[in-house]
Each structure stands twice: as C-alpha cells, then as structure tokens.
C-alpha cells in the first residue's frame, strides 16, 4: 500500500498551507496529491500549480466533474497536464450529483452510468491520438448534420495510457468502475464494508478478463495524530456531516445512503435532518464515533499503524491521508508520522 495526499478543495483560505503540504508529501515520497472540485476552484488549475512546484509526486483529479466539460476537453486537459508534469497525471472522473450537475452545469443527471461509459470511451479514444469518431446515445462525434470533422489530439501525452479513476458509490457504478477504469476513488471506506464493494468491482473486472491485481483501490481517510482518540475524532465530525447531511437533497444523497448501508441508517437520517435544518453543530455532533473511527486514521502512531494494516488487508492499495491539526506545523508533522506508521504496519 502506498500513501497519497488528499488536498480537498482549493480556495478556502488555506492555499499556501495546501501547497506546503504538497511539497512536504513530495519530499517524503508520497505517491500522489489529489485535488477536488465542486462549484468553486477547478482541479486542473490547482494541479498545474502544485505540479509546477513539486518534483515527483503524482497529480490526480479527485474528481473532474463529467457534466462540467466535454470528454474531448477532459482528454485535452489530461494530455496537457501529463505533458507538463513529465507523466505524473492521473485522471479521476465522476458524475458529481444532481444538484451540482443540473443546478450549476445545466446538465441533466439522468442515466449517469451510461453517460460515464460513453465519456470514458471518448476520453480513451482521444488520448490514443486516433481520429475521434463516436456514435452513442449521449455523444456523437462529429455531429452528422454540420461542418464538423473527425479530429485528432495534437498534444502527445508522456505515457501511452493515462490511468483513469472513477469515483463511485452505488453497486452498479462500482461494477462499471471495475470494467472501464484503472482505479477506484473511494470515500468513507470502511474495512468492515469494503468487501461488498470490491466484489462488485471484481465482477466488472471479470467482464473484461481482468482481476484486481492491476487495479488501484484509492481510499481517502482523515488523519489526526493525537494521544486522545476521542478528541482526535472531533475535528472530523464536520467533514463527515457535510457529506452525509448536505451533499445532495433529502431524496438523493449518495453518501447518506452509503452510511446507511454501513450500518448507520438511523444516525445518517439524524445527521441529514439537522444539517438540512442548518443546525450544523448538531449535525456534526450526531456523527457517531464508530463511523469516524472506521473511516479515518486517528490516535497515536501505533494505533494508526494498526488501522493502516487493516486498510491494506482489506484491499486498499493507495491510502490518501487528509491531515488534521490545529496548526500547519501539526499537519506537516502528521505526514511524517503517517510514513513511519506505514513502515511499522508492514503494509508498505
């Protein structure tokens, strides 16, 4: 198992600190730094900025939103970042959610799996530097009734194949991820529940004659190094409440549904009720410790090493840490602790 760094969303007043974390992770030999986007900062600009100021760490989008750009544009971005970084880019994609897709991008959310399949087809076709001709239910290139022509990507990526990752939660999406992607971007991964998720991914791999042997299972986990385990969980509650309670509507919230499937159905409902009532402190307080402990790395180094061993044994191949701490110095120090803990875990 390798270590990665989850930088989250940029432009939240912590840009200089995030860059310092990326530089430290680069110096410590972390595998990849991942940047997210929602309806604020975009991931490619952030990754170009980080890539220009680091040397060897991978640069991953977690995620590029499928409704935000055409598949040809995603291929152009991937090829450009791969070329500029010397072959360090990893293309993470996801459909986002209906509120962002339809409210921010003006793209209907219907049939996200079929759209994802066509999208990835076109991205791979473009990155192979073949002339792009495609006839699907959602994308047709070139358009048949105009002056458009089949074009070929002019940028040469450093690598013949840029790895594609999908952020997926539901069982059908997990199976699709195994079938068409090189890796899975998991959120709130629990070692007790991930077996069911990996079974779906493995079923998708089997469809195309592949196994999990060459597949990257990437899990993001908040990291808070402290002697008091209960206190270490506290700063993570707001992060969990945001996703379980606020990332989606009452009827469509993939993370709320996931928490329920993990055995926290009543708690997830309570978190959502309080979050949607804008009682954010109460929503955070309703996040159970067991949920945080199952999906995070909290406590002293020895305990974190035990959790890392459990993640690796469950099938995680890249563990993206999300450093917590009162100061930047604390968060930088936790990156070193994570390296030491991984070495002690025997999972490196």
C-alpha positions as CSV (number, residue, x, y, z in Angstrom):
1,X,0.0,0.0,0.0
2,X,1.2,3.5,-0.9
3,X,0.4,6.8,0.7
4,X,-1.3,9.7,-1.1
5,X,-2.3,13.2,-0.1
6,X,-5.9,14.4,-0.4
7,X,-5.8,18.2,-0.8
8,X,-9.6,18.6,-1.0
9,X,-11.0,21.9,-2.3
10,X,-8.7,24.8,-3.1
11,X,-9.6,28.5,-2.5
12,X,-10.9,28.0,1.1
13,X,-8.3,30.3,2.6
14,X,-5.7,27.6,3.0
15,X,-4.0,27.7,-0.4
16,X,-0.5,28.4,1.0
17,X,-0.9,25.6,3.6
18,X,-2.1,23.1,1.0
19,X,0.9,23.9,-1.2
20,X,3.2,23.4,1.8
21,X,1.6,20.0,2.4
22,X,2.0,19.0,-1.2
23,X,5.7,20.0,-1.1
24,X,6.2,18.0,2.1
25,X,4.4,15.0,0.7
26,X,6.6,15.2,-2.4
27,X,9.8,15.3,-0.3
28,X,8.5,12.3,1.8
29,X,7.9,10.2,-1.3
30,X,4.1,10.2,-1.3
31,X,2.6,8.6,-4.4
32,X,0.1,11.2,-5.5
33,X,-1.5,14.5,-4.5
34,X,-5.2,14.7,-5.3
35,X,-7.3,17.9,-5.8
36,X,-11.1,18.1,-5.9
37,X,-13.7,20.4,-7.5
38,X,-17.3,21.2,-6.8
39,X,-18.5,24.6,-7.7
40,X,-15.5,26.7,-6.5
41,X,-11.9,26.0,-7.6
42,X,-11.3,23.7,-10.6
43,X,-9.0,20.8,-10.2
44,X,-6.8,21.2,-13.3
45,X,-5.6,24.7,-12.4
46,X,-4.8,23.6,-8.9
47,X,-2.9,20.5,-10.1
48,X,-0.9,22.7,-12.6
49,X,0.1,25.0,-9.7
50,X,1.1,22.1,-7.5
51,X,2.9,20.3,-10.3
52,X,5.0,23.3,-11.1
53,X,6.2,23.4,-7.5
54,X,6.9,19.7,-6.9
55,X,9.2,17.2,-8.5
56,X,8.0,13.7,-8.4
57,X,4.6,13.3,-6.7
58,X,1.7,12.2,-8.9
59,X,-1.1,14.7,-9.7
60,X,-4.6,13.3,-9.5
61,X,-8.0,14.9,-10.1
62,X,-10.5,13.7,-7.5
63,X,-12.5,14.5,-9.4
64,X,-13.0,16.2,-12.8
65,X,-16.8,16.5,-13.0
66,X,-18.2,14.8,-16.1
67,X,-21.0,17.3,-16.5
68,X,-18.6,20.2,-16.4
69,X,-16.7,19.5,-19.6
70,X,-16.9,17.5,-22.8
71,X,-15.0,14.3,-22.9
72,X,-12.7,15.8,-25.6
73,X,-11.9,18.7,-23.2
74,X,-11.2,16.2,-20.4
75,X,-8.8,14.4,-22.8
76,X,-7.1,17.7,-23.7
77,X,-6.7,18.6,-20.1
78,X,-5.3,15.2,-19.2
79,X,-2.8,15.2,-22.1
80,X,-1.7,18.7,-21.2
81,X,-1.2,18.1,-17.5
82,X,0.6,14.8,-18.3
83,X,2.9,16.5,-20.7
84,X,3.7,19.5,-18.4
85,X,4.3,17.3,-15.4
86,X,6.5,14.7,-17.1
87,X,4.0,11.9,-16.9
88,X,2.6,12.4,-13.4
89,X,-1.1,13.0,-14.1
90,X,-4.0,10.6,-13.1
91,X,-7.4,11.3,-14.4
92,X,-10.1,10.9,-11.8
93,X,-13.7,11.3,-13.1
94,X,-17.1,11.4,-11.6
95,X,-20.7,12.4,-12.3
96,X,-21.0,14.7,-9.3
97,X,-24.6,14.8,-8.0
98,X,-27.9,16.0,-9.4
99,X,-27.9,19.3,-7.5
100,X,-24.5,20.4,-8.9
101,X,-25.0,18.8,-12.4
102,X,-28.3,20.3,-13.0
103,X,-28.1,23.4,-10.8
104,X,-24.5,24.5,-11.7
105,X,-23.7,23.0,-15.0
106,X,-27.2,22.8,-16.5
107,X,-26.7,19.1,-17.4
108,X,-29.4,16.6,-16.7
109,X,-28.4,13.9,-14.3
110,X,-30.4,11.1,-15.9
111,X,-28.7,7.7,-16.6
112,X,-25.3,8.6,-15.2
113,X,-23.8,5.2,-15.8
114,X,-24.5,5.2,-19.5
115,X,-23.1,8.7,-19.8
116,X,-20.0,7.7,-17.9
117,X,-19.3,4.7,-20.1
118,X,-19.5,6.8,-23.3
119,X,-17.5,9.6,-21.7
120,X,-14.6,7.3,-20.8
121,X,-14.8,5.7,-24.3
122,X,-14.3,9.0,-25.9
123,X,-11.5,10.1,-23.5
124,X,-9.6,6.9,-24.2
125,X,-10.1,7.3,-27.9
126,X,-8.9,10.9,-27.9
127,X,-5.9,10.1,-25.7
128,X,-4.9,7.2,-28.0
129,X,-4.5,10.0,-30.6
130,X,-6.8,8.4,-33.1
131,X,-9.3,10.4,-35.0
132,X,-12.3,10.7,-32.8
133,X,-15.5,9.2,-34.3
134,X,-18.2,8.1,-31.9
135,X,-21.9,7.3,-32.1
136,X,-23.5,6.9,-28.8
137,X,-26.8,7.7,-27.1
138,X,-25.4,10.9,-25.5
139,X,-22.3,11.8,-27.6
140,X,-22.0,11.8,-31.3
141,X,-18.7,13.0,-32.8
142,X,-18.6,14.6,-35.2
143,X,-22.1,15.9,-35.4
144,X,-23.7,14.3,-38.5
145,X,-25.6,17.4,-39.9
146,X,-22.9,20.1,-39.9
147,X,-19.4,21.0,-41.0
148,X,-17.7,19.2,-38.1
149,X,-14.9,16.7,-39.0
150,X,-13.2,13.9,-37.0
151,X,-10.1,15.4,-35.3
152,X,-7.0,14.0,-33.7
153,X,-5.5,15.2,-30.4
154,X,-2.4,17.3,-31.2
155,X,-0.8,17.0,-27.8
156,X,1.4,14.0,-27.1
157,X,1.0,12.7,-23.5
158,X,4.1,11.4,-21.9
159,X,2.6,7.9,-21.4
160,X,0.7,5.8,-23.9
161,X,-2.0,5.3,-21.3
162,X,-3.1,7.9,-18.7
163,X,-4.7,6.0,-15.8
164,X,-8.4,6.7,-15.3
165,X,-10.1,6.5,-12.0
166,X,-13.8,6.7,-11.2
167,X,-15.4,8.0,-8.0
168,X,-18.3,5.6,-7.4
169,X,-20.6,4.6,-4.5
170,X,-23.5,2.5,-5.8
171,X,-23.2,-1.2,-6.7
172,X,-23.8,-0.7,-10.5
173,X,-21.4,2.2,-10.6
174,X,-18.8,0.1,-8.8
175,X,-19.2,-2.7,-11.3
176,X,-18.8,-0.2,-14.1
177,X,-15.6,1.2,-12.4
178,X,-14.1,-2.3,-12.4
179,X,-15.0,-2.7,-16.1
180,X,-13.7,0.5,-17.6
181,X,-11.3,2.2,-15.2
182,X,-7.8,1.6,-13.8
183,X,-8.7,2.6,-10.2
184,X,-11.5,3.4,-7.8
185,X,-11.6,6.7,-5.8
186,X,-13.4,5.6,-2.6
187,X,-14.9,7.9,0.1
188,X,-15.7,6.8,3.7
189,X,-14.2,3.4,3.1
190,X,-14.6,1.0,6.0
191,X,-12.6,-2.1,6.3
192,X,-15.8,-3.9,7.5
193,X,-17.8,-3.0,4.5
194,X,-15.4,-2.7,1.6
195,X,-15.5,-6.4,0.8
196,X,-19.0,-6.0,-0.6
197,X,-17.8,-3.0,-2.7
198,X,-14.8,-4.8,-4.0
199,X,-16.9,-7.8,-5.0
200,X,-18.8,-5.5,-7.4
201,X,-15.6,-4.0,-8.8
202,X,-14.2,-7.5,-9.2
203,X,-17.3,-8.5,-11.1
204,X,-16.7,-5.7,-13.5
205,X,-13.1,-6.6,-14.0
206,X,-14.1,-10.2,-14.8
207,X,-16.4,-8.9,-17.6
208,X,-13.3,-7.7,-19.5
209,X,-11.0,-10.6,-18.4
210,X,-9.1,-8.7,-15.7
211,X,-8.6,-9.0,-12.0
212,X,-7.9,-6.7,-9.1
213,X,-4.2,-7.4,-9.3
214,X,-3.6,-4.4,-11.5
215,X,-6.3,-2.2,-10.1
216,X,-5.7,0.7,-7.8
217,X,-8.1,1.0,-4.8
218,X,-7.7,4.5,-3.5
219,X,-9.3,5.4,-0.2
220,X,-9.2,8.9,1.4
221,X,-9.1,9.0,5.2
222,X,-8.8,11.9,7.6
223,X,-5.6,11.7,9.6
224,X,-5.4,13.2,13.1
225,X,-2.4,12.2,15.3
226,X,-3.2,12.5,19.0
227,X,-3.0,10.6,22.2
228,X,-6.7,11.1,23.0
229,X,-8.6,9.1,20.4
230,X,-12.0,10.6,21.2
231,X,-10.6,14.1,20.9
232,X,-8.9,13.2,17.7
233,X,-12.3,12.3,16.2
234,X,-13.9,15.7,16.9
235,X,-12.4,17.8,14.1
236,X,-13.5,15.2,11.6
237,X,-17.2,15.4,12.5
238,X,-18.0,18.5,10.5
239,X,-16.4,17.0,7.4
240,X,-18.5,13.8,7.7
241,X,-21.7,15.8,8.5
242,X,-21.2,17.9,5.3
243,X,-21.2,14.8,3.1
244,X,-23.8,12.7,4.9
245,X,-26.1,15.6,5.6
246,X,-25.5,18.2,2.9
247,X,-24.1,16.7,-0.2
248,X,-27.3,16.2,-2.1
249,X,-31.0,16.6,-1.4
250,X,-33.1,14.7,1.1
251,X,-34.1,12.2,-1.6
252,X,-30.7,11.9,-3.4
253,X,-27.6,11.8,-1.2
254,X,-25.2,9.0,-2.1
255,X,-23.1,9.5,1.0
256,X,-26.1,9.3,3.3
257,X,-27.2,6.1,1.6
258,X,-23.6,4.7,1.9
259,X,-23.6,5.5,5.7
260,X,-26.9,3.6,6.0
261,X,-25.5,0.6,4.1
262,X,-22.6,0.6,6.5
263,X,-25.0,0.2,9.5
264,X,-25.6,3.8,10.5
265,X,-29.0,4.3,8.9
266,X,-30.7,6.0,11.9
267,X,-27.6,8.2,12.6
268,X,-27.4,9.2,8.9
269,X,-31.0,10.3,9.0
270,X,-30.5,12.3,12.1
271,X,-27.4,14.0,10.6
272,X,-29.3,14.9,7.5
273,X,-32.3,16.3,9.4
274,X,-30.1,18.6,11.4
275,X,-27.9,19.6,8.5
276,X,-30.8,20.5,6.3
277,X,-32.3,22.5,9.2
278,X,-29.0,24.4,9.1
279,X,-28.1,23.3,12.6
280,X,-24.6,22.3,11.5
281,X,-23.1,21.9,15.0
282,X,-25.8,19.5,16.0
283,X,-25.3,17.6,12.7
284,X,-21.6,17.2,13.4
285,X,-22.4,16.1,17.0
286,X,-24.7,13.4,15.6
287,X,-21.9,11.7,13.7
288,X,-21.1,8.6,15.7
289,X,-17.5,7.9,16.8
290,X,-17.7,4.4,15.4
291,X,-18.3,5.8,11.9
292,X,-15.3,8.2,12.2
293,X,-13.1,5.5,13.6
294,X,-14.0,3.1,10.8
295,X,-13.2,5.6,8.0
296,X,-10.3,7.6,9.5
297,X,-6.8,7.4,11.0
298,X,-7.0,8.8,14.5
299,X,-4.9,8.4,17.7
300,X,-1.3,7.8,18.4
301,X,1.1,6.4,15.8
302,X,0.9,2.8,16.9
303,X,-2.9,2.8,16.6
304,X,-2.7,4.5,13.2
305,X,-0.2,1.8,12.1
306,X,-2.8,-0.9,13.1
307,X,-5.5,0.8,11.1
308,X,-3.2,1.1,8.1
309,X,-2.5,-2.6,8.2
310,X,-6.3,-3.2,8.3
311,X,-6.9,-1.0,5.3
312,X,-4.2,-2.8,3.3
313,X,-5.5,-6.2,4.3
314,X,-9.0,-5.1,3.1
315,X,-7.6,-4.4,-0.3
316,X,-6.7,-0.7,-0.3
317,X,-3.6,-0.1,-2.5
318,X,-3.3,3.7,-2.1
319,X,-4.3,5.4,1.2
320,X,-4.9,9.2,0.8
321,X,-4.5,11.0,4.1
322,X,-6.3,14.2,4.9
323,X,-4.1,15.8,7.6
324,X,-5.9,17.4,10.5
325,X,-4.3,19.6,13.2
326,X,-4.5,22.9,15.0
327,X,-1.6,24.4,13.0
328,X,0.2,23.9,9.7
329,X,3.2,22.5,11.7
330,X,0.9,19.9,13.2
331,X,-0.4,18.8,9.8
332,X,3.1,18.7,8.2
333,X,4.3,16.6,11.1
334,X,1.4,14.2,10.7
335,X,2.6,13.5,7.1
336,X,5.9,12.2,8.6
337,X,4.0,10.2,11.2
338,X,2.0,8.6,8.5
339,X,5.2,7.5,6.7
340,X,6.5,6.0,9.9
341,X,3.2,4.3,10.8
342,X,3.0,2.7,7.3
343,X,6.5,1.3,7.8
344,X,5.6,-0.1,11.2
345,X,2.3,-1.6,9.8
346,X,4.2,-3.9,7.4
347,X,1.8,-2.9,4.6
348,X,4.2,-0.6,2.6
